[in-house]
Amino acid sequence: MDIMEHFLQTELQNQVAYTEMLQFVASLYIRSGEYEGEEYVIRKLDHLNFIIAREYVGLDGEREISRPVVIDRQALVTKINKHVRARGIALINVCV
């Protein structure tokens, strides 16, 4: 399973998670910041570019980042909506 597929399966379990994540990703008012999910963090570099990475605490107690993915906003919104549509979660309308 690739990183994006694992990210989508792990983080988009219900309507609430989907709504919160999509509002963060699609918002033009949030120019940079982080959305922390169960296992992954979405880092918003600007209103168009994101880094998605799995974060965990390593054996030494330090925060570890595993194989980050760089993706643009439109591609991320498309992947999110395609995944939730397949799971039967109701789509919300956001301005992208």
Buried (B, 14 or more C-beta within 10 A) or exposed (E): EEBBEEBBEBBBBEEEBBBEBBEBBBBEEEEEEEBEBEBBBBBBEEBEBBBBBBBEEEEEEEEEEEEBBEBEBEEBBEBBBEBBEEEEBEEEEEEE
